[in-house]
């Protein structure tokens, strides 16, 4: 990609998506115990005296084994909705347009190279 962009005089920008894993929506139900220091929320949840109170996650969190997959599905849908298509040889490289209007996005987890 870098060789192609250099040969064609394309500009390249790099970006990092802050808190990327928090953008993904969970499709399966995952429950977690309340973290230390949040037991005072039991009063708000009207579960006084309960030791087995859990929270259902609505969004992905860092540290979940599903977090990377959920983020990748989220960014994949977003790029496709903008007209980008993944390359056959590498599904982490997306392209849109041709010639002067070509745009290339390379993904690596939450880091991107964007060339146009």
C-alpha positions, 0 to 999 in steps of 0.5 A: 500500500505504501509503495502504491501510494508513493508511486501515485503521489497519494497523501497518507494520514494515520489515525487511532480511534480512541476507546474503539472497543466501546463503540461496538454493540453486544449481540449476545447477553453478557453479565458481569459482577459489579466492580469493587467500589460500586456496591453502593449502587445496590441501593439504587438497584433496590437489591439491598443485601443481595450478593449476586447482583450483576450488570448486563453489558450493552456495549463492549468493554476492553478486556472482553474476548469478544471486544476486538471482533465486535469493534471489527464488525462495527468499523466494517459496517461503517466503512461499507456504508460509506461505499468502501469495499474490502480487498479480496487479498486482505480484508483489512484493506478497503478501497473506494473510487479509482484514479484521482478519486481513489481512497484507501483505508488500512485497518489494524485493530484501532489504528488506520492509514487513510490514503487519497 
